Amino acid sequence: MTTSKKTSEVRDNVSRIHERPNAQVLIIGGGINGIATFRDLALQGVDVILVERNDYASGASAASSHMIHGGIRYLENGEFRLVRESVEERNGLLKIAPHYVKPLQTTMPIFSTFSGIMNAPLRMLTHKQRSTKERGALLIQIGMTLYDSFSRDGGTVPKHVFRLRKAALKDMPALNKNLKYTGTYYDASVHEPERLALDVLKDGLAAGQGEGSTSKARSANYVEAVGTRDGGVLLRDVESGTEFVVTADVIVNASGPWTDLTNKAFGAESQYMGGTKGSHIVVDSPELLKATNGRELFFENNDGRIVLIYPLKGRVLIGTTDLEADMSQPAICTEEEVDYFFDLVKHVFPSISITRDHIVYRYSGVRPLPKHDDLAAGFVSRDYRIVETEVAALPKSKVLSLVGGKWTTFRALSAHLSTEATTRLGVQRTVDTTGMPIGGGKDFPVLPGDRARWITDHLNGLERDQVDRLLSRYGTRAENVIQTLIDQPSEALTSDPTFTSAEIAYFAEREDAVHLIDVVLRRTNIAFVGGVTIELLTELAGVLATSLGWDDEVRDGEIEDTIEILRTFHGVEVGSQHVPSRSTDSSGPDAAPAPEKAESPVTAAASGSPQA
């Protein structure tokens, strides 16, 4: 995160809060769960404010495994309620956010038949790791059959398929020849998690009635909660340094792994959180990409840790670790973790060699898990709970602390948290978000013929490939971007012709991008796929300078800050990267094949990792 002040002026979104510093609900933390709760409350007509210390979805929500899944492994923990809710929400997101959430065919390589069958009941009952031996086919098939029973929803996803060794190797020839079976089932993935979070936020803002400070739904990024004053929450605009107090009847602490630190800033002690660190790497290896056959490989490594290899955007995502986190230190993917990832690839694809030269991006974060003392990290509940917290400095406010939460269940969680808030307000919750399309998922053309017609109807003088690309990036909200391209001069960027100058300006003028790093990491996937060059950063900064009023000194500082963040947190040395030919839509080489008929210390910090 950049720390230098860029302007003394207060941004418009901050002014809307500053000019009317009160609301029924104040949400602290702009990760996916805080944002989704903001949307839900706005839809109920509640006067709600959301603030985020950094950029939206820049903390825990930015470091996920990009999975939307029912949590097949939670069955072994006995978390049947969570599995059922997760599967229902997964199936729902496939329908209400089809522009970003896609079916994901998942294969588990299996190396034994009976291993783990005796230890499984003990693991479920005691939540202690009894063995690091891999689970065998019998145990996995029982789990997949149970999972199918949770997944029934009008055929949303096919049932699992088990294959013996010969058929398994014919299906995926590069797999380890020592395997005995594979089990294949369907879950889902989120291709653009940060953009999905922005879509949810925009839905909430659109639901607010009124203009400017009179709107009943207001939000601002780069605004931190630093303490209390006069019975309200003291906020500070990170960019201008302006401080002001906001009062609310209900305060929602949705700070993720930093929830206890938020409460401490308010003068209240809590020990709710005990997050674990998870890291990932992204590699550019055509050989490994081909070997995955468009599927996620989801399996148990030799140490008992569940890990994944997942084709995404023409690259391969490899993860994840599960280590105790020190919240006083930034979460960074270590070289030891990289070696661990190389070993797990070798375990499944022994003929494929991955080296550090293949890595184009790495990231790490902290899962917002509850405190777990001596409980093994893999058995810590991925469920969530809402705790009313006593804060003496906020005597007129009810404070609700969110403990836990994951990407898959954000809609259901937000409905639950919204209900808790409206109950305390004495307001009836009247809008059910179940089945309600999110952002660019509304009227999204899922079928190829419908997609072709949508593109034809929205050409407006643009090239077909460009409109197709915009539809993949923004869903049907591409209409707004297309209109922007038509209304003002726009040229393709020299350093990456898949983007235009007007599109980059749109991020600053319509999506609250404040810094260059916001564009590189969250408004686009340029860094994720290894597409950053100094030429591109210079060109992007030039466009943003015009939109945001930067002088040359600020522009150069933004470039320097971005280079440092990429180097420190993501292992990217700018200058050694190349601009790739990206595939960001569902028709690329990493797309899932068609289903088989038989089958401050307060809010989010610079890095974090939610559960998928």
Beta strands, then each sheet from edge to edge (+ up, - down):
strand 1: 22-28
strand 2: 48-52
strand 3: 67-68
strand 4: 101-110
strand 5: 161-164
strand 6: 181-190
strand 7: 217-221
strand 8: 223-229
strand 9: 232-237
strand 10: 243-253
strand 11: 276-283
strand 12: 296-300
strand 13: 306-312
strand 14: 315-319
strand 15: 323-324
strand 16: 359-366
strand 17: 385-389
strand 18: 398-403
sheet 1: 7+ 2+ 1+ 10+ 9- 8+
sheet 2: 7+ 2+ 1+ 10+ 18+ 17-
sheet 3: 3+ 6- 4+ 12+ 13- 14+ 11- 15+
sheet 4: 3+ 6- 5+
sheet 5: 3+ 6- 4+ 12+ 13- 14+ 11- 16+
end
